[in-house]
Amino acid sequence: MLGKRPVLLTYVCVSLAACGGSAQVTPGPATPSAASTPQEAEAEAKPGMQVEGLMGTIPQRRIEETLRAKQPAFQRCFFDGLGEVDVLGGHMKFYFRVGLDGKVEWVQPRGSSIGHRATEVCLLDLAQKVRFPAPQGGGPAEFVWGFELDSPGGVRPPVAWPDTRVAKQVESQRASLAKCGVGSEHYIATAYVAPGGAVLAAGVATDSEPPATQLDCIAAAIKSWRMPDPGSYTAKVSFGF
């Protein structure tokens, strides 16, 4: 039987279902985008206020309603991911720009600890297709939307590793990322390490605007790495480079 997984998002509350019972999810704090004005930060910090964009605005309530309607589609992303990584969980943050017609002009992954590139891509693809109410105020709206999801109830969460646990491996494998065009940008990767040291899955995010193919390349490269053996249970680690 599938149990409910309530997922609390920064600007929306969506109930997701998953195998193995329910999971406890805690909402992260509302985070202003890098381009936020002081007025935008104030709006994000106070529930019920409208979300401010650079030039336009969309009421927070309308954003919540719009994203809540996409619940079944977002749910499928996690179902698919749990089929490959049964301890899947973490947070993900998106930076939206919505045009005057309500269409998403672009959406970028500004942070993720999900650690499963396919799930991250699935969520981004769906987010790109969302149709929002037209912004008011004369221009496009930009805002941050995020959520945090724990591993399913009834499933032992992965062992949390500090980044120092894999520092030597990351340094020794850095050259393998050259083919992905990694430059001076800062990336944060998250990986699940299976017993024996093989990387079960990996995901990556950055505050810059790299093409999706670069993030795909990085995640694939990390998945080929050999990490320390976590012992009898899967470990999870996030690290920068």
PLY file of the C-alpha trace (Angstrom):
ply
format ascii 1.0
element vertex 241
property float x
property float y
property float z
element edge 240
property int vertex1
property int vertex2
end_header
0.00 0.00 0.00
1.10 3.54 -0.66
1.13 5.90 2.30
0.91 9.66 2.14
4.04 11.79 2.13
3.02 15.37 2.99
5.48 17.74 1.38
5.57 21.30 2.68
6.91 23.73 0.14
8.17 27.22 0.77
5.20 28.69 -1.13
2.92 25.70 -1.46
1.79 22.65 0.48
1.57 19.47 -1.59
0.76 16.00 -0.26
2.88 13.37 -1.97
2.50 9.64 -1.55
5.27 7.08 -1.27
5.92 3.45 -0.55
6.47 2.34 3.01
4.31 4.72 5.02
4.46 8.43 5.73
7.45 10.72 6.03
7.83 13.77 8.22
8.64 16.86 6.20
9.62 20.22 7.57
9.37 23.42 5.57
12.53 25.42 5.02
12.59 29.17 5.62
11.48 31.41 2.80
14.61 32.50 0.99
14.81 35.67 -1.09
16.24 35.26 -4.56
19.65 36.69 -5.37
17.92 39.57 -7.16
15.47 40.33 -4.34
14.87 43.86 -3.13
14.29 44.58 0.59
10.56 44.71 -0.22
10.77 41.24 -1.76
12.55 39.84 1.29
9.86 41.31 3.56
7.09 39.77 1.47
8.72 36.35 1.56
9.18 36.51 5.32
5.54 37.39 6.09
2.88 34.76 5.28
-0.04 36.10 3.30
1.86 38.88 1.59
2.30 38.76 -2.16
5.55 37.48 -3.67
7.43 40.40 -5.17
9.20 40.14 -8.50
11.74 42.48 -10.01
9.01 44.28 -11.95
5.78 42.38 -11.36
4.00 40.56 -8.55
1.97 37.39 -8.09
-0.02 36.89 -4.86
1.40 34.09 -2.73
-2.05 32.48 -2.50
-2.25 32.21 -6.28
1.20 30.60 -6.46
0.14 28.06 -3.84
-3.06 27.24 -5.70
-1.23 26.87 -8.99
1.44 24.52 -7.66
-1.01 22.50 -5.58
-2.84 21.59 -8.77
0.41 20.00 -10.03
0.56 17.59 -7.08
0.00 14.36 -9.06
2.75 15.20 -11.53
5.30 16.07 -8.84
4.26 12.90 -7.03
5.22 10.77 -10.02
8.74 12.22 -10.00
9.30 10.95 -6.48
7.67 7.59 -7.16
10.09 7.03 -10.02
13.07 8.13 -7.93
12.12 5.91 -4.98
12.13 2.96 -7.34
15.88 3.43 -7.73
16.84 4.98 -4.37
14.53 3.82 -1.59
16.02 6.33 0.89
15.45 9.29 -1.43
14.92 12.62 0.29
16.31 16.11 0.69
15.54 19.69 -0.21
15.32 21.44 -3.56
15.02 25.13 -4.32
13.93 26.67 -7.62
14.27 30.21 -8.91
11.33 31.07 -11.21
10.92 33.85 -13.72
7.31 34.16 -14.90
6.47 36.24 -17.97
3.57 38.60 -18.50
1.52 35.78 -20.05
1.95 33.57 -16.95
4.34 31.18 -18.69
7.60 30.23 -17.01
10.39 31.95 -18.94
12.96 29.93 -17.05
13.39 28.03 -13.81
16.79 27.23 -12.31
17.83 24.77 -9.59
19.44 27.04 -6.99
20.02 24.30 -4.43
19.37 20.59 -4.02
20.29 17.79 -1.65
18.02 15.23 -3.31
21.01 13.46 -4.82
19.18 11.90 -7.75
19.63 13.70 -11.05
16.65 12.04 -12.75
14.29 13.23 -10.01
15.76 16.73 -10.12
15.32 16.87 -13.90
11.76 15.54 -13.63
10.84 18.26 -11.13
12.50 20.97 -13.21
10.75 19.85 -16.39
7.38 19.97 -14.65
8.15 23.33 -13.07
9.01 24.73 -16.49
5.55 23.78 -17.77
3.58 25.38 -14.92
1.25 28.19 -16.02
0.94 30.89 -13.36
-1.46 33.83 -13.12
-0.18 36.81 -15.12
2.06 39.03 -12.95
0.67 42.44 -12.05
2.74 45.58 -12.01
4.13 45.91 -15.50
6.77 43.21 -15.80
7.80 39.58 -15.20
7.91 38.20 -11.66
10.78 36.31 -10.07
10.53 34.25 -6.91
12.01 31.30 -5.05
10.06 28.13 -4.37
11.39 25.19 -2.39
10.59 22.14 -0.32
12.21 19.58 1.96
11.33 15.92 1.92
12.45 13.26 4.40
13.02 9.62 3.54
9.83 7.49 3.59
8.49 6.38 6.97
9.41 2.80 7.75
12.67 3.09 5.81
15.89 3.68 7.68
17.36 7.00 6.49
20.83 6.93 4.94
23.86 7.47 7.12
24.76 11.17 6.94
28.40 11.78 6.08
30.24 15.10 6.43
31.99 16.30 3.28
35.36 15.57 4.92
34.54 11.86 4.66
34.96 12.01 0.88
37.39 14.93 0.52
40.26 12.75 -0.73
38.07 11.00 -3.28
36.64 14.29 -4.58
40.13 15.77 -4.99
41.50 12.69 -6.71
38.54 12.55 -9.12
38.40 16.27 -9.90
40.08 15.71 -13.26
37.15 13.52 -14.36
34.94 16.62 -14.29
37.04 18.45 -16.88
35.09 16.85 -19.70
31.95 18.49 -18.26
33.39 21.98 -18.68
33.55 22.70 -14.96
35.15 26.10 -14.50
35.26 28.65 -11.71
31.60 28.18 -10.74
30.83 26.61 -7.39
28.82 23.39 -7.43
27.24 21.37 -4.65
26.79 17.68 -5.36
24.93 15.09 -3.31
25.53 11.37 -3.64
24.22 8.14 -2.16
27.00 5.63 -1.47
26.06 1.97 -1.44
27.78 -0.73 0.65
31.10 -1.40 -1.03
31.63 2.23 -2.04
29.80 2.43 -5.36
27.81 5.62 -5.95
24.18 4.63 -6.21
22.94 8.02 -7.46
24.08 11.63 -7.62
22.65 15.08 -8.21
24.12 18.55 -8.49
23.11 22.22 -8.25
24.75 25.62 -8.57
23.92 29.31 -8.24
25.19 29.94 -11.77
23.24 29.16 -14.94
24.91 26.14 -16.57
23.19 24.16 -19.33
21.33 21.07 -18.17
23.73 18.90 -20.16
26.60 20.07 -17.94
24.77 19.08 -14.76
23.89 15.73 -16.38
27.58 15.23 -17.19
28.71 16.06 -13.66
26.15 13.73 -12.05
27.15 10.91 -14.40
30.84 11.44 -13.66
30.27 11.34 -9.89
28.23 8.18 -10.25
31.29 6.48 -11.72
33.47 7.35 -8.71
34.50 4.91 -6.00
33.82 6.22 -2.50
34.74 4.86 0.96
32.78 1.80 2.00
29.91 2.88 4.31
29.52 -0.61 5.70
26.18 -2.36 5.77
23.92 0.58 4.92
23.71 3.35 2.34
25.37 6.67 3.17
24.52 10.14 1.85
26.97 12.99 1.45
26.98 16.52 0.01
30.20 18.20 -1.07
31.33 21.25 -2.97
33.86 21.67 -5.74
0 1
1 2
2 3
3 4
4 5
5 6
6 7
7 8
8 9
9 10
10 11
11 12
12 13
13 14
14 15
15 16
16 17
17 18
18 19
19 20
20 21
21 22
22 23
23 24
24 25
25 26
26 27
27 28
28 29
29 30
30 31
31 32
32 33
33 34
34 35
35 36
36 37
37 38
38 39
39 40
40 41
41 42
42 43
43 44
44 45
45 46
46 47
47 48
48 49
49 50
50 51
51 52
52 53
53 54
54 55
55 56
56 57
57 58
58 59
59 60
60 61
61 62
62 63
63 64
64 65
65 66
66 67
67 68
68 69
69 70
70 71
71 72
72 73
73 74
74 75
75 76
76 77
77 78
78 79
79 80
80 81
81 82
82 83
83 84
84 85
85 86
86 87
87 88
88 89
89 90
90 91
91 92
92 93
93 94
94 95
95 96
96 97
97 98
98 99
99 100
100 101
101 102
102 103
103 104
104 105
105 106
106 107
107 108
108 109
109 110
110 111
111 112
112 113
113 114
114 115
115 116
116 117
117 118
118 119
119 120
120 121
121 122
122 123
123 124
124 125
125 126
126 127
127 128
128 129
129 130
130 131
131 132
132 133
133 134
134 135
135 136
136 137
137 138
138 139
139 140
140 141
141 142
142 143
143 144
144 145
145 146
146 147
147 148
148 149
149 150
150 151
151 152
152 153
153 154
154 155
155 156
156 157
157 158
158 159
159 160
160 161
161 162
162 163
163 164
164 165
165 166
166 167
167 168
168 169
169 170
170 171
171 172
172 173
173 174
174 175
175 176
176 177
177 178
178 179
179 180
180 181
181 182
182 183
183 184
184 185
185 186
186 187
187 188
188 189
189 190
190 191
191 192
192 193
193 194
194 195
195 196
196 197
197 198
198 199
199 200
200 201
201 202
202 203
203 204
204 205
205 206
206 207
207 208
208 209
209 210
210 211
211 212
212 213
213 214
214 215
215 216
216 217
217 218
218 219
219 220
220 221
221 222
222 223
223 224
224 225
225 226
226 227
227 228
228 229
229 230
230 231
231 232
232 233
233 234
234 235
235 236
236 237
237 238
238 239
239 240
